[in-house]
Structures are given as C-alpha cells and as structure tokens.
Amino acid sequence: MHLIVGLGNPGEKYGNSRHNVGFMVVDTLAQKWGAGRVKWEEDK
C-alpha cells in the first residue's frame, strides 16, 4: 500500500499557483487512476 499526499492552500487566491502544486498533482493522479474528484474540506 502506498500513500500519496499533496499539500495546498484553499481559496481562489492560490487556485493555480505554486502553492497548490502538490494538490494539483494528487488531483491529476486521482483522475488518471479513476479515484474520483478530490475536493477541499475547510476546518470549521
């Protein structure tokens, strides 16, 4: 079993910036491997 973690920042401000590269990589891999859409969950 492998775990792939991609960090990023929520919000429009960082949407397609270098701050979200990890999140974008994990999102792309999830789509490629059929794992479904990755979404943000904000702390409340």
Secondary structure, DSSP 8 states (H G I E B T S, - for coil): ----------SGGGTTSGGGHHHHHHHHHHHHTT----------
